[in-house]
Structure formats: C-alpha cells, structure tokens
C-alpha cells in the first residue's frame, strides 16, 4: 500500500537514512507502507488500534521518547490534542529533523496548517486525495506555547485533551449516576470507564466492595487512576468488547460509545451489551445510558431475561437489564429474532409487489 500524500512528500523531502521515526495519530487502518517498519515508533494508546498495529509488526508505544530523527503526525478530531501532538513531535525530534503533518479536509487540515504558518517555517503544502501534507524542521522550544495543559472538567478531576468529554461531565453519565439506587451490588464493572467520574459516583454508593474500571483509551485510564485513589478500584486497559474479568461480577454499569472515528456505529454499543452479559452472574444486573435514537433494546432482549427503561430525557434513555441469558439461550433468541426479521422483510416485499 502507498499513502498518496506521504509518498508525494517523501519524494521531495526524504527521510533521514538512519534513526528512529515517531508516528502520532495512526490507527488500525493507517497506511504506513512508505515508512521503514523497523525504524518506527508508533504512538497509540487505544487498545484495539494498539493490538492491530502490533499484529502488523510495528513497535507501538504509549508515549514518545527523545532523539527521533523525524516525526509524522496524522491529524485527529480534537484540535487541542493535535496541538499537543505537534508540540510533542517538535520537542522529541532532534533539531533540524523534519516533522511531517498530514490530514484530510475533514480533519480540518487547512485550519491546522494556517495556525502552524504563524508559529513555524512551514513548507508549502502538497495536496492529493482530498487532503494535504506539509513539513517543518524541529527546533528546541518550538511550539512550546501550543501545549494544552490538563483540563478540570469537575472539582477534583483532571483530564487531557482528546479523551471523551474532556471538558465537562458527560450529560448521559450524569443522568445515569442520578438514576442508580443508593445501594449497589458488591462486585461491579464500569465498562468503558473513561476518566473516572461515573466510577467515583459508583464508589460513593453503599454495598460496593470492588469496582473494575475497563477502558480502551490509555490516556483516559491514566486520568482515571489519577482521579480515583479508592483502594476498591482496579484499573484495566483493554478493549471493552473483548475483555472478560477473571470472575463474574454482580453488576455492570456503562455509558458505551457509538462512534468509530467520525462514523456512528450502533454495533459498538451492541458489542458492549453482549460482553456485559458474559461478565455477569446469572442474577446480575446491567445499568446503561444511551442516545435515545439507538435501538439497544433489541440487543438487550437477546442477552437478558428482563429489560426496562428507567428514565432519561429527550436526548438519552436509561436502561436496566437483569438476569443474563446463558450462551445457548442467547443464541436461540438471536436466531429467533433473525427469523422474525426475515419473515417481516418477506411480508413487506410481498406487500410492495402487490401494490404494484
């Protein structure tokens, strides 16, 4: 594979013949084929992408070191996170080494490059495939004023740019916390725990003996570990749709994501539900919040014997499910639902043909 813009710029300003190269912002689908695999240090803290990049043979780290010969920065959605990545790249590359900045129009590349021109000696951008790439030479203290410090979304809590709801408490999480009973089961998992605000509310309830925070974003989990010092809390960096605790728990509480990059993907929340059911004892309970338009009741119905809506508002719904099904019962429910859906589609097709 060849990255169209990266290939273009490397023909103009090639990489140095030796030395480590750091890459910021790569994900599982990033095309790094134009770069020397054995010299790369890919910075990635999102567990599914970290695993995929590692499986492709790349050296993947959580945080950069110093002394790189060059850097490549792929732009992300968070402007503050972009500023921090560019500042880190300019600092960790040896003076004079190139920092390449790549992004599509949907990444806001024009805005980023415009800001960079005011701060560094930026090259003219090269345009291709609905995006642009440009470069500048690293230097000591370059872009140091671009660093965005830790944020304070709530009293006693710190976050960093780029994590979910970094600047304020998520409305859905706040609604869910208010709806939880005063006394909770003893052993709980917060699935997709983020920077820990909801977990702190869980730990404040009666009856909680242990809480495992499972989070795929390493930066968010690091924030959670700084924000929560309660000895009952345990922190696990993992893909929530794949991880299973060593022992079943009595409750799962979650505010699952439903985006993969920019694209909405309700199947992600459905995968959270399926995994939550696997984590619970047969008498276990699930509390969750979701955007009101997402059809999670169907997913809950094939994994739990009892499902109900317990509140919410115009944007969010709060759902409680109890008594997860066994794997065989869940499989039968999925097959039955699939058959019912197929029959419904067939009936609609016949009705449509009859109207013609």
DABELSUL-V827851 format. One record per backbone hydrogen bond with DSSP energy under -1.0 kcal/mol. CO is the residue of the C=O (numbers start at 0). NH is the residue of the N-H. E is the energy in kcal/mol with one decimal. If there is no record, write none. Layout:
CO/NH/E
CO/NH/E
//
This chain:
2/6/-2.9
3/7/-1.3
4/8/-2.4
5/9/-2.4
6/10/-1.1
8/12/-3.5
19/68/-3.2
20/40/-2.4
21/71/-2.4
22/42/-3.1
23/73/-2.8
26/29/-1.7
31/34/-1.9
35/38/-2.1
36/39/-1.2
38/20/-2.8
40/22/-2.2
41/60/-2.9
44/217/-2.5
45/49/-3.1
46/50/-2.5
47/51/-2.1
48/52/-2.9
49/53/-2.1
50/54/-2.3
51/55/-1.2
52/57/-2.0
53/56/-1.8
58/41/-2.8
60/43/-2.7
67/93/-2.9
69/21/-2.1
70/99/-3.1
71/23/-3.0
72/101/-2.7
77/81/-2.3
78/82/-2.1
79/83/-1.9
80/84/-2.5
81/85/-2.7
82/86/-2.3
83/87/-2.4
84/88/-2.6
85/89/-2.4
86/90/-1.3
87/91/-2.6
88/92/-1.3
91/67/-2.3
93/96/-2.6
96/137/-3.1
97/70/-2.2
98/135/-1.5
99/72/-2.9
100/133/-1.9
101/74/-2.2
102/131/-2.6
103/106/-1.3
103/108/-1.3
104/107/-1.7
107/111/-2.0
108/112/-2.7
109/113/-2.0
110/114/-1.9
111/115/-2.4
112/116/-2.0
115/118/-1.8
115/119/-2.7
119/121/-1.6
125/132/-1.9
129/104/-2.4
130/127/-2.0
131/102/-2.1
132/125/-2.9
133/100/-3.1
134/122/-2.5
135/98/-2.8
137/95/-3.0
138/141/-2.0
140/143/-1.6
142/145/-1.8
150/158/-2.1
153/156/-2.3
158/150/-2.4
159/162/-1.6
162/165/-1.0
169/173/-2.2
170/174/-2.3
171/175/-2.3
172/176/-2.5
173/177/-1.8
174/178/-1.4
181/205/-2.4
185/208/-2.7
185/209/-2.1
186/249/-1.7
186/250/-1.3
187/211/-2.3
188/252/-2.6
189/213/-2.4
192/195/-1.6
195/199/-2.1
196/200/-1.5
197/201/-2.1
198/202/-2.5
201/204/-1.7
205/183/-2.8
209/187/-2.1
210/233/-2.5
211/189/-2.6
212/235/-3.1
213/191/-2.5
213/192/-1.8
214/237/-1.3
215/46/-2.4
216/220/-2.5
217/221/-2.6
218/222/-1.8
219/223/-2.4
220/224/-2.5
221/225/-1.5
222/226/-2.3
223/227/-2.3
229/232/-1.8
231/210/-2.2
233/212/-3.3
235/214/-2.3
238/241/-2.2
238/242/-1.9
248/280/-2.1
249/284/-1.6
250/188/-1.9
251/286/-2.4
252/190/-1.5
253/288/-1.4
257/264/-3.9
259/262/-1.5
262/259/-2.7
264/267/-2.1
265/269/-1.8
266/270/-2.0
267/271/-1.8
268/272/-2.2
269/273/-2.2
270/274/-2.2
271/275/-2.7
272/276/-2.2
273/277/-1.3
274/278/-1.3
275/279/-1.0
278/248/-2.8
280/283/-2.2
283/322/-2.1
284/251/-2.2
285/320/-2.6
286/253/-2.1
287/318/-2.9
289/316/-2.7
290/293/-1.9
293/295/-1.8
295/299/-2.7
296/300/-2.3
299/302/-1.5
299/303/-2.0
302/324/-2.8
305/321/-2.5
307/319/-2.9
310/317/-2.8
314/291/-3.0
315/312/-2.5
316/289/-2.0
317/309/-2.6
318/287/-2.4
319/307/-2.4
320/285/-3.1
321/305/-1.7
322/304/-2.2
325/329/-2.7
326/330/-2.1
327/331/-2.1
328/332/-2.2
329/333/-2.5
330/334/-2.4
331/335/-2.6
332/336/-2.5
333/337/-2.4
334/338/-2.4
335/339/-2.6
336/340/-2.6
337/341/-2.3
338/342/-2.4
339/343/-2.3
340/344/-2.2
341/345/-2.3
342/346/-2.5
343/347/-2.4
344/348/-2.3
345/349/-2.4
346/350/-2.4
347/351/-2.2
348/352/-2.3
349/353/-2.2
350/354/-1.9
//
